[in-house]
Amino acid sequence: MSTPVTDEQIRALAATAKPYSLVLLQWEPERTPDGADAIELEHQRRMVSLRAEGVIAILCPVASDSLAGIAIMTVPVDEAAEIMAGDPCVRAGMMRCEVQPCHGFPGDALPS
C-alpha cells in the first residue's frame, strides 16, 4: 500500500456505500446431466439478460471446477435469491447458489 488514505477519506467513501446482493454460484458434483450444454447456455442467456436490464451490476464467470461465477445484483437479498432460484442451472441441480448482503460504492467499475 503506497497511497496514503486519511480517516476523512474513509468516512467520506463509507457514506456513499449502497446495499447490493453478492451472488456466489458453485458447481455441484453432478454438473453434467444429459442436456447440460443447452441448460448452461440458457443460464448464460439469462445472466446476460439480467445484466442488460441492470439487475446484475457486475457479472464474473469463474474458470474453476468449484466456483462457477460471481455476480453483484442491484436488488435486495430476498429478491436476488428468488431470481437465482429460477436459474436453469440451479433448477437442474448443476449449480447451487448463495446470496449474501454486501455494500458497494456506486461508480466503482472493472477497468477496461
Buried (B, 14 or more C-beta within 10 A) or exposed (E): EEEEEEEEEEEEEEEEEEEBBBBBBBBBEEBEEEEBEEBBEBBBEBBEEBBEEEBBBBBEEBEEEEBBBBBBBBBBBEBBBEBBEEBBBBEBEBBBBEBEEBEBEEEEEEEE
